[in-house]
Amino acid sequence: GIQVEQSPPDLILQEGANSTLRCNFSDSVNNLQWFHQNPWGQLINLFYIPSGTKQNGRLSATTVATERYSLLYISSSQTTDSGVYFCAVDSYGQNFVFGPGTRLSVLP
Amino acid sequence: DSGVTQTPKHLITATGQRVTLRCSPRSGDLSVYWYQQSLDQGLQFLIQYYNGEERAKGNILERFSAQQFPDLHSELNLSSLELGDSALYFCASSADTVINQPQHFGDGTRLSIL
């Protein structure tokens, strides 16, 4: 089945810094989503982005489907951005597969 | 608020017992998905239902079963519970089972086996 990798596995930032999280996948996808899991365990849907670029406030995402990767940009990070960021994909006819996540800690 | 409701939020039980987790999808969504998040396995897809019918199966144990009812809510039944079944169980829903539909997740049920 499809393989999903995320990098970096851990990231520590000072408040106000910018960051880029990467998701690589091994096959064509028809669905790609980015999620933020907060310290209470809730999975928050950030972007549905099988291709192209989207922006939502301080967050933006780009998926280059032909090169099988997606990037999540966080600008002017805040302590509330801390948590684990997951990329999840499903390929045609396959199940939704999550990456291992990037654990982000934003320090005040 | 994703619109997906899961109950209960927390469940504590003992080995060998049986529990039922409940999920109400977003209004209008026909597909329901169940996922398990454990410390050692990460987030894994268990099973999908679409309009009452099973559509896809992932890494779901034989001790686990699910169903989707005519009102589209779904239940995940876990039996003969083992310590390793302790995990966060998520339900998600989407409008359709066809491609190009985002999934919306509930807040999860945290299951602890003592």
Interface residues (C-beta under 8 A of the other chain):
Chain A: N30 N31 Q33 F35 G41 Q42 L43 N45 Y48 P50 F86 A88 Y92 N95 F96 V97 F98 P100 G101
Chain B: S2 Y33 Y35 G42 L43 Q44 F45 Q48 A56 G58 L88 F90 I99 N100 Q101 P102 Q103 H104 F105 D107 G108 R110
